[in-house]
Amino acid sequence: MALPDDFKLIREIVAAGGSKYTSGNVDRSRYQRLVDLGRLDAFSANVSDVHYQVNAGRQLRLAPNAR
């Protein structure tokens, strides 16, 4: 079940264009939680970098001006 912080993070990612790129040694647990919930897709660029993207359907529903 998604928590309020999960929804906040998704909204932030949508506002930033629908994706988030993480590089280096960072804590990705909050992003991985959303991947596990099916809210984000994760793509490994290499061993230390991950690109997260909001699922297209979710992005449309969470976009500020979506109808």
C-alpha positions in Angstrom: 0.0 0.0 0.0 1.3 3.4 -1.0 2.1 5.9 1.8 1.6 9.7 1.6 5.4 10.1 1.1 5.2 7.8 -1.9 2.5 10.0 -3.6 4.6 13.1 -2.8 7.7 11.5 -4.5 5.7 10.5 -7.6 4.2 14.0 -7.9 7.7 15.5 -7.7 9.0 13.1 -10.4 6.0 13.9 -12.6 6.6 17.7 -12.1 10.2 17.2 -13.2 9.2 15.6 -16.5 8.3 12.1 -15.4 11.7 10.6 -14.7 14.5 10.7 -12.2 18.1 9.7 -12.8 20.2 8.6 -9.8 23.9 8.1 -10.0 26.6 7.0 -7.6 26.2 5.6 -4.1 22.8 6.9 -3.1 20.0 5.4 -1.1 17.4 4.2 -3.7 15.1 2.6 -1.2 12.3 5.1 -1.7 12.4 4.7 -5.4 12.7 0.9 -5.2 9.6 0.9 -3.0 7.6 2.6 -5.8 9.1 0.1 -8.3 7.9 -2.8 -6.1 4.4 -1.2 -5.9 4.3 -0.9 -9.7 4.3 2.9 -9.7 7.8 3.4 -11.3 9.8 1.5 -13.9 13.6 1.2 -13.2 16.3 1.0 -15.9 19.9 0.3 -15.0 22.2 2.5 -17.0 25.3 0.8 -15.4 26.3 -0.7 -12.1 25.9 2.6 -10.1 23.2 4.5 -12.1 19.5 3.9 -12.3 16.9 5.8 -14.3 13.4 5.7 -12.9 10.3 6.6 -14.9 6.7 7.0 -13.8 4.4 4.5 -15.7 2.7 6.4 -18.5 -0.8 5.8 -17.2 0.1 7.0 -13.8 1.8 10.1 -15.2 -1.3 11.1 -17.0 -3.4 10.8 -13.9 -0.9 12.6 -11.6 -0.1 15.4 -14.0 -1.2 18.8 -12.6 -3.3 19.8 -15.6 -4.5 16.3 -16.7 -8.2 15.8 -17.2 
